[in-house]
Amino acid sequence: MSETAEATPSAAGPVPGITPAGQTPYSAWMQTDTLHALQRTVSDHPGEHAWIVHVQVSELYWMLIVKEMHSAQRFLRADDLPQAWRTLQRVVAHHAPLDAIWRSIDWMTPNDLLAILSRAVGTYGKDTALQGWTYRQMVYLFGIKQAEHLQHFEPQPQRKAQLEQALAEPSLYDDVLAFLQRRGMNIPQALLARDLRAPYLPSKEVEQVWRDIYATPDRHADLQQLGETLADIAEGFCNWKFRHLMATRRTFGARPAYFGTEGVAWLAPSLEEIPFPELWSARTFIGSPPPVCPHMARQGR
Ligand code: HEM
């Protein structure tokens, strides 16, 4: 598990019982001076602070989710499902502020966005959020392994190495499947032993395992609870992507983006990249169908 992900360590640790000179205990603990020195605007647009804070807060939450998922993986490997579940419940909770924070830039029109972005390009060069490593690490941990995104980290070798490691390591979903196998579920060994850098291919055997877990409401209640928490996480992630797509439509229209093609056309298909695929596909088969399909009955068939 790539612990280096857990960002850059602080320079010097605190000395117990001593508040650093020029600080209060609160400012020392929360690093407020450092934190508020981090918003460096490139334009004179009054809304740029809101834009930077929105992105930086999102960055912090993505890193938080990465840390939580690493913890959950450790609990799963120790077969401690209650603690893994509690940790994943926090991941569900962290998606709420990530979703809500879009409201803070809903005021943006294309004029506002372009006034800021044009200055950013002039100051730092052509950027894309695909150059953000926290989001990519989170997505790899969800099990969506797309190696092509590594190309954006050539100028950041340490982060590229970190992401390469994350690509090659088990995702949260891999750890869930390994845990289910240890609980006696029929997860194929070959699936767990596959090359983890390759995109995950949904498996009929794993789908059947989720069907079995949900087959009887009271049996495997703890595993159903795990499944529902994973479904909540996947929904939270997909909601974020939808909000992002709508914000893009609203501020950018059908302009070409980083790759020279229409940005919305690049983003729209990614809504179908849903974590934990068999947890979703299995739902077609969970629950008893009524003896007569009500739709067919209505049509007199
Ligand atoms: C509201 C104005 C925004 C527009 C017009 C926009 C546009 C885009 C476009 C076109 C892409 C596709 C890649 C590219 O061509 O660069 C993209 C990707 C991305 N953007 Fe934004 N974006 C906006 C806001 C944001 C904000 C505020 C964040 C962070 C909080 C963000 C995070 C991301 C991430 C993480 C990706 C990668 C998505 C993936 O890999 O599926 N974007 N954005």
Residues whose N, C-alpha, C, O or C-beta is under 5 A from the ligand:
A	BS01	HEM	H54 V55 S58 T128 A129 L130 Y135 A247 T248 T251 F252 A257 Y258 F259 G263 V264 W266 S270
